[in-house]
Amino acid sequence: MAERKNNNKMSLEEAGRKGGKTTSRNYDKEFYQEIGEKGGNERARQRDNK
């Protein structure tokens, strides 16, 4: 686990983990499938425009 450099501040790694856990509790499998598809489509669009 990441060490805290300041007593009251969490590291970037800790913040990301906390946010990821919260998101996974609030959303289901379909949410992740949808955002994955959107990201894949956008990446394909970017490659095609070069």
Contacts in CASP RR format, 6 or more apart in sequence:
PFRMAT RR
TARGET T0000
AUTHOR 0000-0000-0000
METHOD contacts of the structure
MODEL  1
MAERKNNNKMSLEEAGRKGGKTTSRNYDKEFYQEIGEKGGNERARQRDNK
1 14 0 8 1.000
2 11 0 8 1.000
2 13 0 8 1.000
2 14 0 8 1.000
3 11 0 8 1.000
4 10 0 8 1.000
4 11 0 8 1.000
4 14 0 8 1.000
5 11 0 8 1.000
10 18 0 8 1.000
END
